[in-house]
Amino acid sequence: MFNKVLIANRGEIAVRVIRACRELGIHTVAVYSTADKNALHAKIADEAVCIGPASSKDSYLNMKAIIAACEVTGADAVHPGFGFLSENPTFARMCTKCGIKFIGPRPESIEMLGDKAQAKETMKAAGVPVIEGSDGAVNNIDYAFDLAGKIGYPVMVKASAGGGGRGIRIVMSEDELEAQVTAAKQEALACFGNDEIYIEKFIENPKHIEIQILADEHGNVIHLGERDCSMQRRNQKVLEETPSPIMTEELREKMGKSAVAAAKACGYVNAGTIEFLVDKNGNYYFMEMNTRIQVEHPITEAVTGVDLVKQQLLIAQGEKLSYKQEDITLRGHAIECRINAENPKLNFRPSPGVIRSLHIPGGMGIRVDSAVYQGYEITPYYDSMIGKLIVYANNREEAIAKMKWALSEFIVDGVSTNIDFQLGLIRCEGFEKGDYDNGYLGRNEIKY
């Protein structure tokens, strides 16, 4: 068992990991920036170390400061959470070099899967369906024109090292291609320090379905069903649910087997998520693999009863998976709404400020993962997430009804939030019928 785990993150995911460690009897170390000196994760951990000023690059992305915090406190493992350094192979290698266990996949897996073009080739070789497109990075505009002409418009230009919806352009015709390639490369370089792009066929109105996997160091890999993440605004997830309204047992089995094959193909260890696009005919295509715990992991925990963060810790300690595939049964339905400090009426502009009063809903089947409290200041330095509201019920209809009243009871005073927007979304006909795809929010106005 680890002696101490340092959580190289902040906010609700840091709090989530601290709680999982406590249940396993593991001491915890929080790191925080000067802007986060009053943050909940810094208050509830066994120890807390300031690692730098407010800017992420000088604190939560400062690898040397985090390693130093491990050495000072005697932490023998690091949990990176999501975002920040969670998918940084250099940081994972640095931890290993210093004798600190990185709670996540091997650096080689992160590196390979972080390069979208290389990941696609690996999946092809493993027999996982992929979208037709470039073999590796597109390095000149002539190749881009030739390729797009062969696979047919519309096409997508995507950053090889991308994530979070950045570095993506949809190209509807040949006339747009050069300008969109240039724009995607510039954004990719600015966001990821790597301007490589690749091109693939654009699947119109797809569903975004991801499969959660767990893999141990002994070659055992299982999947834990799917999450439907198709409700997106500008390629950013807004709401997730499981099971997906479109899923059949046959399709789940096929996609689950592909996800397991994908994980085995790259020697993957720990928790991970394989993301697929599913077209209107039920054909699915590998999109990318996230080599970390996902924001939306609680809905999978709700329907499977498996604590994914505890499993991450146990796998990192070298233990064999305590579950086999036949042990995983999906029961009931779960929905997650991301509650953000933002103003939907002002183009979702972030709304930093002090939370003057707060009422969080509760009751059977209600879970709120958050790190805010009354008097907490939401700063402008980090993402605007206040928390995640998760509901669980016997079926989808009951889960929707429960989410409606839970959102109605969620009160945050002092900053603008997207709670009313989420309530309008849950009430809209497309969501209630399960008839939505990645482009739904782009085509429909949500009334709230």
C-alpha positions as CSV (number, residue, x, y, z in Angstrom):
1,M,0.0,0.0,0.0
2,F,1.3,3.5,-0.8
3,N,2.3,5.5,2.2
4,K,1.4,8.9,0.8
5,V,-0.2,10.0,-2.5
6,L,0.3,13.5,-3.8
7,I,-2.6,14.8,-5.9
8,A,-1.1,17.0,-8.7
9,N,-4.4,18.8,-9.3
10,R,-7.0,21.0,-7.8
11,G,-10.8,21.4,-7.5
12,E,-13.3,18.7,-7.4
13,I,-11.1,15.9,-8.9
14,A,-8.5,16.6,-6.2
15,V,-11.1,16.3,-3.5
16,R,-12.5,13.1,-5.2
17,V,-9.0,11.5,-5.1
18,I,-8.4,12.5,-1.5
19,R,-11.6,10.8,-0.4
20,A,-10.7,7.6,-2.3
21,C,-7.3,7.5,-0.6
22,R,-8.8,8.0,2.8
23,E,-11.1,5.0,2.3
24,L,-8.0,2.9,1.5
25,G,-6.1,4.3,4.5
26,I,-3.6,6.3,2.4
27,H,-2.3,9.6,3.6
28,T,-2.7,12.5,1.1
29,V,-0.7,15.5,0.1
30,A,-2.4,18.5,-1.7
31,V,-0.5,21.0,-3.8
32,Y,-1.9,24.5,-4.4
33,S,-1.2,27.8,-6.0
34,T,-1.2,31.1,-4.2
35,A,-4.7,31.7,-5.7
36,D,-5.9,28.4,-4.2
37,K,-4.7,28.9,-0.6
38,N,-8.3,28.6,0.6
39,A,-9.3,25.8,-1.7
40,L,-11.1,22.8,-0.3
41,H,-8.5,20.3,-1.5
42,A,-5.8,22.1,0.3
43,K,-7.9,22.2,3.5
44,I,-8.9,18.5,3.7
45,A,-5.7,16.8,2.7
46,D,-3.4,15.5,5.4
47,E,-0.7,17.9,4.2
48,A,-0.6,20.8,1.7
49,V,2.3,22.4,-0.1
50,C,2.2,25.7,-2.0
51,I,3.9,25.1,-5.4
52,G,3.8,28.6,-7.0
53,P,1.8,31.6,-8.1
54,A,-1.7,31.6,-9.7
55,S,-0.6,31.0,-13.3
56,S,-1.0,27.3,-14.1
57,K,2.4,27.2,-15.9
58,D,4.1,28.3,-12.7
59,S,2.2,26.0,-10.4
60,Y,0.0,23.0,-11.5
61,L,2.1,22.6,-14.7
62,N,5.4,23.1,-12.8
63,M,6.8,19.6,-12.9
64,K,9.9,20.3,-10.8
65,A,7.8,22.0,-8.1
66,I,5.5,19.0,-7.9
67,I,8.4,16.5,-7.7
68,A,10.0,18.7,-5.0
69,A,6.7,18.6,-3.1
70,C,6.8,14.8,-3.2
71,E,10.4,14.7,-1.9
72,V,9.7,17.2,0.9
73,T,6.6,15.3,2.1
74,G,7.8,11.8,1.4
75,A,5.0,11.1,-1.0
76,D,5.7,7.8,-2.9
77,A,3.0,8.2,-5.6
78,V,1.3,10.9,-7.6
79,H,-2.3,11.0,-8.9
80,P,-2.5,13.5,-11.7
81,G,-6.4,13.7,-11.9
82,F,-7.5,15.1,-15.3
83,G,-6.1,18.0,-17.2
84,F,-2.9,19.7,-16.3
85,L,-0.1,17.0,-16.3
86,S,-2.4,14.0,-16.4
87,E,-1.5,13.1,-20.0
88,N,2.1,14.4,-20.0
89,P,4.6,11.6,-20.7
90,T,7.6,13.7,-19.6
91,F,6.0,14.2,-16.2
92,A,5.2,10.4,-15.9
93,R,8.9,9.7,-16.8
94,M,10.1,12.2,-14.3
95,C,8.1,10.6,-11.6
96,T,9.5,7.2,-12.4
97,K,13.1,8.5,-12.5
98,C,12.6,9.9,-9.0
99,G,11.2,6.7,-7.6
100,I,7.6,8.0,-7.5
101,K,4.8,5.9,-8.8
102,F,2.7,7.7,-11.5
103,I,-0.9,6.6,-11.0
104,G,-1.8,6.2,-14.7
105,P,-0.5,4.5,-17.8
106,R,3.1,4.0,-18.8
107,P,4.8,7.1,-20.5
108,E,5.1,5.2,-23.7
109,S,1.3,4.6,-23.9
110,I,0.6,8.2,-23.1
111,E,3.0,9.4,-25.8
112,M,1.7,7.1,-28.5
113,L,-2.0,7.7,-27.7
114,G,-1.4,11.4,-27.4
115,D,-0.4,11.6,-31.0
116,K,-3.7,11.2,-32.8
117,A,-2.2,10.1,-36.1
118,Q,0.0,7.4,-34.5
119,A,-2.9,6.2,-32.3
120,K,-5.0,5.8,-35.4
121,E,-2.4,3.6,-37.0
122,T,-2.1,1.4,-33.9
123,M,-5.9,0.9,-33.8
124,K,-6.0,0.0,-37.5
125,A,-3.4,-2.7,-36.9
126,A,-5.4,-4.0,-33.9
127,G,-8.6,-4.3,-36.1
128,V,-10.4,-1.4,-34.4
129,P,-12.6,0.5,-36.9
130,V,-11.1,3.9,-37.8
131,I,-12.4,6.8,-39.8
132,E,-11.0,7.1,-43.4
133,G,-8.3,9.7,-43.5
134,S,-4.5,10.5,-43.6
135,D,-1.9,7.9,-42.8
136,G,0.0,10.0,-40.1
137,A,0.4,13.7,-40.1
138,V,-0.4,15.9,-43.2
139,N,2.8,17.8,-43.8
140,N,2.0,19.8,-47.0
141,I,-1.0,21.4,-48.6
142,D,-0.8,19.4,-51.8
143,Y,-1.2,16.2,-49.9
144,A,-4.1,17.7,-48.0
145,F,-5.9,18.6,-51.3
146,D,-5.2,15.1,-52.8
147,L,-6.4,13.3,-49.7
148,A,-9.6,15.4,-49.2
149,G,-10.5,14.9,-52.9
150,K,-10.1,11.1,-52.5
151,I,-12.1,10.7,-49.3
152,G,-14.7,13.3,-50.3
153,Y,-15.9,16.5,-48.6
154,P,-16.8,17.4,-45.9
155,V,-13.6,16.5,-44.0
156,M,-12.2,17.3,-40.6
157,V,-8.8,18.9,-40.0
158,K,-7.6,18.0,-36.5
159,A,-4.5,18.7,-34.4
160,S,-2.4,15.5,-33.9
161,A,-1.6,16.6,-30.3
162,G,-5.1,18.0,-29.7
163,G,-7.7,17.7,-27.0
164,G,-10.6,19.6,-25.5
165,G,-12.1,20.5,-28.9
166,R,-9.0,22.7,-29.8
167,G,-7.4,22.6,-33.2
168,I,-10.4,21.2,-35.1
169,R,-11.9,22.6,-38.3
170,I,-14.7,21.2,-40.5
171,V,-14.0,21.8,-44.2
172,M,-17.1,21.7,-46.4
173,S,-15.4,22.3,-49.8
174,E,-12.1,22.5,-51.6
175,D,-12.2,26.4,-51.5
176,E,-12.0,26.4,-47.7
177,L,-9.3,23.8,-47.2
178,E,-6.1,25.8,-47.3
179,A,-7.4,28.5,-44.9
180,Q,-8.8,26.0,-42.4
181,V,-5.5,23.9,-42.4
182,T,-3.6,27.1,-41.7
183,A,-6.0,28.1,-38.9
184,A,-5.9,24.6,-37.3
185,K,-2.1,24.5,-37.4
186,Q,-1.8,27.9,-35.8
187,E,-4.3,27.0,-33.0
188,A,-2.5,23.6,-32.5
189,L,0.9,25.3,-32.1
190,A,-0.5,27.9,-29.7
191,C,-2.4,25.3,-27.5
192,F,-0.1,22.3,-27.7
193,G,3.3,23.4,-28.9
194,N,2.9,21.1,-31.9
195,D,1.4,22.2,-35.2
196,E,1.0,18.8,-36.8
197,I,-2.5,18.1,-38.2
198,Y,-4.2,15.1,-39.8
199,I,-7.3,14.9,-42.0
200,E,-10.2,12.5,-41.8
201,K,-13.7,12.0,-43.2
202,F,-16.3,14.1,-41.4
203,I,-19.1,11.9,-40.1
204,E,-22.2,14.0,-40.2
205,N,-24.4,14.1,-37.1
206,P,-22.6,11.3,-35.2
207,K,-23.1,10.2,-31.6
208,H,-20.1,10.6,-29.3
209,I,-19.9,7.3,-27.4
210,E,-17.0,6.5,-25.1
211,I,-16.1,3.1,-23.5
212,Q,-14.5,3.0,-20.0
213,I,-11.8,0.4,-19.5
214,L,-9.6,-0.8,-16.6
215,A,-6.4,-2.6,-17.3
216,D,-3.9,-4.0,-14.7
217,E,-0.2,-4.8,-14.9
218,H,-0.9,-8.5,-15.4
219,G,-2.5,-8.2,-18.8
220,N,-6.2,-8.2,-17.6
221,V,-8.4,-5.7,-19.4
222,I,-12.2,-5.1,-18.9
223,H,-14.7,-2.6,-20.1
224,L,-17.4,-1.0,-18.0
225,G,-20.0,-0.1,-20.7
226,E,-20.5,3.2,-22.4
227,R,-21.1,6.9,-21.8
228,D,-23.0,9.0,-24.2
229,C,-21.2,12.4,-24.5
230,S,-23.0,13.7,-27.6
231,M,-24.5,16.8,-26.0
232,Q,-21.7,19.2,-26.8
233,R,-21.2,22.9,-27.3
234,R,-18.3,23.8,-29.5
235,N,-16.8,20.4,-29.1
236,Q,-17.0,20.7,-25.3
237,K,-19.1,18.2,-23.3
238,V,-22.0,19.7,-21.5
239,L,-23.9,16.7,-20.2
240,E,-23.3,12.9,-20.2
241,E,-25.5,9.9,-19.6
242,T,-25.3,6.1,-19.4
243,P,-26.5,3.8,-20.9
244,S,-26.7,5.6,-24.2
245,P,-30.3,5.9,-25.7
246,I,-29.1,4.4,-28.9
247,M,-27.2,1.4,-27.4
248,T,-28.2,-2.2,-28.0
249,E,-26.7,-5.2,-26.3
250,E,-25.1,-6.3,-29.6
251,L,-23.5,-2.9,-30.3
252,R,-22.3,-2.6,-26.7
253,E,-20.6,-6.0,-26.9
254,K,-18.9,-5.1,-30.2
255,M,-17.7,-1.7,-29.0
256,G,-16.6,-3.1,-25.7
257,K,-14.5,-5.8,-27.4
258,S,-13.0,-3.1,-29.7
259,A,-12.1,-1.0,-26.7
260,V,-10.4,-3.9,-24.9
261,A,-8.5,-4.7,-28.1
262,A,-7.5,-1.0,-28.4
263,A,-6.1,-1.0,-24.8
264,K,-4.2,-4.3,-25.3
265,A,-2.7,-3.1,-28.6
266,C,-0.8,-0.3,-26.8
267,G,0.0,-2.2,-23.6
268,Y,-2.3,0.0,-21.6
269,V,-2.4,0.0,-17.8
270,N,-4.8,1.7,-15.4
271,A,-8.1,3.5,-16.2
272,G,-8.7,4.9,-19.7
273,T,-11.4,5.8,-22.1
274,I,-11.7,5.0,-25.7
275,E,-13.8,7.5,-27.6
276,F,-15.8,6.5,-30.7
277,L,-18.1,8.3,-33.2
278,V,-21.2,6.3,-34.1
279,D,-23.1,7.1,-37.3
280,K,-26.8,6.8,-37.9
281,N,-26.4,3.2,-39.2
282,G,-24.7,2.0,-36.0
283,N,-21.2,2.0,-37.5
284,Y,-18.6,3.1,-35.0
285,Y,-15.1,4.5,-35.5
286,F,-12.2,5.1,-33.1
287,M,-11.6,8.8,-32.4
288,E,-9.1,8.9,-29.6
289,M,-8.1,7.4,-26.2
290,N,-8.0,9.5,-23.1
291,T,-5.2,8.2,-20.9
292,R,-6.6,9.4,-17.5
293,I,-9.7,9.4,-15.4
294,Q,-12.5,11.3,-17.1
295,V,-14.6,14.2,-15.8
296,E,-17.7,12.1,-16.4
297,H,-16.5,8.9,-14.6
298,P,-19.2,9.2,-11.8
299,I,-22.0,8.0,-14.1
300,T,-20.1,4.8,-14.8
301,E,-19.6,4.3,-11.1
302,A,-23.3,4.8,-10.5
303,V,-24.5,2.1,-13.0
304,T,-21.7,-0.5,-12.3
305,G,-21.0,0.0,-8.6
306,V,-17.2,0.1,-9.3
307,D,-15.2,2.9,-7.7
308,L,-12.9,3.9,-10.6
309,V,-10.5,6.0,-8.6
310,K,-10.0,3.3,-6.0
311,Q,-9.3,0.9,-8.9
312,Q,-6.7,3.3,-10.2
313,L,-4.9,3.3,-6.9
314,L,-5.0,-0.5,-6.5
315,I,-3.8,-1.1,-10.1
316,A,-0.9,1.3,-9.6
317,Q,0.1,-0.8,-6.5
318,G,0.4,-3.8,-8.8
319,E,-2.7,-5.6,-7.7
320,K,-4.7,-7.7,-10.2
321,L,-8.2,-6.5,-11.2
322,S,-10.7,-7.8,-8.7
323,Y,-13.4,-7.8,-11.5
324,K,-13.8,-10.0,-14.5
325,Q,-15.8,-9.0,-17.5
326,E,-18.7,-11.2,-16.5
327,D,-18.9,-9.3,-13.1
328,I,-19.7,-6.0,-14.8
329,T,-23.5,-5.5,-15.0
330,L,-25.1,-2.2,-15.9
331,R,-28.1,-1.4,-13.6
332,G,-30.3,1.7,-13.9
333,H,-29.5,5.0,-15.6
334,A,-27.3,7.9,-14.6
335,I,-27.0,11.5,-15.9
336,E,-24.3,14.1,-15.2
337,C,-24.7,17.9,-15.7
338,R,-21.6,20.0,-15.5
339,I,-22.3,23.1,-13.4
340,N,-20.1,26.0,-14.4
341,A,-19.6,29.6,-13.3
342,E,-20.5,31.2,-16.6
343,N,-23.2,33.3,-18.2
344,P,-25.1,31.5,-21.0
345,K,-26.8,34.8,-22.0
346,L,-23.4,36.4,-22.6
347,N,-22.0,33.6,-24.8
348,F,-21.1,31.5,-21.8
349,R,-18.6,34.1,-20.5
350,P,-16.8,32.9,-17.3
351,S,-18.2,34.5,-14.1
352,P,-15.5,34.6,-11.4
353,G,-16.5,35.9,-8.0
354,V,-17.4,35.0,-4.4
355,I,-20.1,32.5,-3.7
356,R,-22.3,34.3,-1.2
357,S,-24.7,31.5,-0.5
358,L,-25.0,27.9,-1.7
359,H,-27.6,25.1,-1.6
360,I,-26.6,21.7,-3.0
361,P,-29.4,19.2,-3.7
362,G,-29.5,15.9,-1.9
363,G,-31.5,12.7,-1.5
364,M,-31.5,9.2,-2.8
365,G,-29.6,8.8,-6.1
366,I,-28.1,12.3,-5.9
367,R,-24.4,12.9,-6.0
368,V,-22.5,16.2,-6.3
369,D,-18.8,16.2,-6.9
370,S,-17.6,19.7,-6.0
371,A,-14.9,21.7,-4.2
372,V,-16.8,24.9,-3.6
373,Y,-18.4,26.2,-0.4
374,Q,-20.1,29.3,0.9
375,G,-17.6,32.2,0.9
376,Y,-15.4,30.4,-1.7
377,E,-13.9,32.6,-4.4
378,I,-14.0,31.4,-8.0
379,T,-10.9,32.9,-9.5
380,P,-10.3,33.7,-13.2
381,Y,-7.2,31.6,-13.4
382,Y,-8.7,28.1,-14.0
383,D,-11.7,26.4,-15.5
384,S,-15.1,27.6,-14.4
385,M,-16.5,24.3,-13.2
386,I,-18.4,24.6,-9.9
387,G,-19.2,20.9,-9.7
388,K,-20.9,18.0,-11.3
389,L,-24.4,17.0,-10.5
390,I,-25.0,13.3,-10.9
391,V,-28.4,11.5,-10.6
392,Y,-29.1,7.8,-10.6
393,A,-32.5,6.1,-11.0
394,N,-34.0,2.8,-12.1
395,N,-34.5,4.0,-15.7
396,R,-33.9,7.0,-18.0
397,E,-37.4,8.5,-17.5
398,E,-36.9,8.5,-13.7
399,A,-33.4,9.9,-14.0
400,I,-34.6,12.8,-16.2
401,A,-37.3,13.6,-13.7
402,K,-34.8,13.4,-10.8
403,M,-32.4,15.7,-12.6
404,K,-35.1,18.3,-13.2
405,W,-35.9,18.8,-9.6
406,A,-32.2,18.4,-8.5
407,L,-31.3,21.3,-10.9
408,S,-34.2,23.3,-9.6
409,E,-32.9,22.9,-6.0
410,F,-29.3,23.8,-6.9
411,I,-28.7,27.4,-5.8
412,V,-25.4,29.3,-6.2
413,D,-25.6,33.0,-5.3
414,G,-22.9,35.5,-6.1
415,V,-21.8,34.3,-9.6
416,S,-23.7,33.5,-12.8
417,T,-24.1,29.8,-13.6
418,N,-25.4,27.6,-16.3
419,I,-27.9,25.8,-14.0
420,D,-31.0,27.3,-15.8
421,F,-29.4,26.4,-19.2
422,Q,-28.9,22.8,-18.0
423,L,-32.5,22.7,-16.8
424,G,-33.7,23.9,-20.2
425,L,-31.6,21.3,-21.9
426,I,-33.0,18.5,-19.7
427,R,-36.5,19.7,-20.6
428,C,-36.0,20.0,-24.3
429,E,-37.8,17.5,-26.6
430,G,-34.6,16.2,-28.3
431,F,-33.0,15.2,-25.0
432,E,-36.1,13.7,-23.5
433,K,-36.6,11.5,-26.6
434,G,-32.9,10.6,-26.7
435,D,-32.8,12.1,-30.2
436,Y,-29.7,14.1,-30.2
437,D,-26.1,14.0,-31.6
438,N,-22.9,16.0,-31.5
439,G,-24.4,18.9,-33.5
440,Y,-27.7,19.2,-31.6
441,L,-26.8,22.3,-29.6
442,G,-25.5,24.0,-32.8
443,R,-28.8,23.4,-34.5
444,N,-31.3,24.1,-31.7
445,E,-31.9,27.0,-29.4
446,I,-32.3,25.9,-25.7
447,K,-35.1,27.9,-24.0
448,Y,-34.6,28.5,-20.3
